[in-house]
């Protein structure tokens, strides 16, 4: 289960619980997600720390907190990134600057940058983290 902080077009914030990002998007498309304050169905995910409780977490908890392998931890991290970050590819610096300037909604993004773009982001005060993410065959 994923708990998202949601925000309507009038900036009211509230919480929504969904099985995954796809479930949120499907319900949003059908206008099933509405603001409890004003009733608007123009809803977006607000920036927040996200709490995730999935089947894998539950299974690990039930096995007396056995340690997971580094490979499994990396795979779980990779899956989390795929589900909760929008991939903007090589336009990362451009999109990050627009978000930082308030020209686009705040959201989780991932992508690639050149060394020159990283310097520009740092100089502009844009917070970002550079994380190498391995690709998995299966």
ChimeraX attribute file (.defattr): number of C-alpha atoms within 10 A of each C-alpha:
attribute: neighborCount
match mode: 1-to-1
recipient: residues
	/A:1	13
	/A:2	18
	/A:3	18
	/A:4	23
	/A:5	18
	/A:6	21
	/A:7	22
	/A:8	22
	/A:9	13
	/A:10	12
	/A:11	12
	/A:12	14
	/A:13	18
	/A:14	16
	/A:15	13
	/A:16	15
	/A:17	14
	/A:18	14
	/A:19	13
	/A:20	16
	/A:21	15
	/A:22	11
	/A:23	13
	/A:24	19
	/A:25	14
	/A:26	12
	/A:27	13
	/A:28	16
	/A:29	13
	/A:30	9
	/A:31	13
	/A:32	10
	/A:33	21
	/A:34	19
	/A:35	20
	/A:36	13
	/A:37	11
	/A:38	11
	/A:39	10
	/A:40	16
	/A:41	18
	/A:42	15
	/A:43	20
	/A:44	21
	/A:45	20
	/A:46	19
	/A:47	14
	/A:48	13
	/A:49	9
	/A:50	11
	/A:51	12
	/A:52	14
	/A:53	12
	/A:54	12
	/A:55	10
	/A:56	10
	/A:57	12
	/A:58	11
	/A:59	12
	/A:60	13
	/A:61	11
	/A:62	10
	/A:63	9
	/A:64	8
	/A:65	11
	/A:66	10
	/A:67	9
	/A:68	9
	/A:69	9
	/A:70	9
	/A:71	11
	/A:72	10
	/A:73	12
	/A:74	15
	/A:75	17
	/A:76	14
	/A:77	14
	/A:78	15
	/A:79	11
	/A:80	12
	/A:81	16
	/A:82	12
	/A:83	13
	/A:84	16
	/A:85	13
	/A:86	13
	/A:87	16
	/A:88	15
	/A:89	13
	/A:90	13
	/A:91	13
	/A:92	19
	/A:93	23
	/A:94	14
	/A:95	18
	/A:96	24
	/A:97	18
	/A:98	14
	/A:99	16
	/A:100	17
	/A:101	13
	/A:102	10
	/A:103	11
	/A:104	12
	/A:105	14
	/A:106	17
	/A:107	16
	/A:108	15
	/A:109	17
	/A:110	24
	/A:111	16
	/A:112	15
	/A:113	17
	/A:114	11
	/A:115	9
	/A:116	9
	/A:117	14
	/A:118	18
	/A:119	12
	/A:120	14
	/A:121	19
	/A:122	11
	/A:123	9
	/A:124	12
	/A:125	11
	/A:126	15
	/A:127	10
	/A:128	13
	/A:129	7
	/A:130	10
	/A:131	7
	/A:132	6
	/A:133	11
	/A:134	11
	/A:135	9
	/A:136	9
	/A:137	4
	/A:138	4
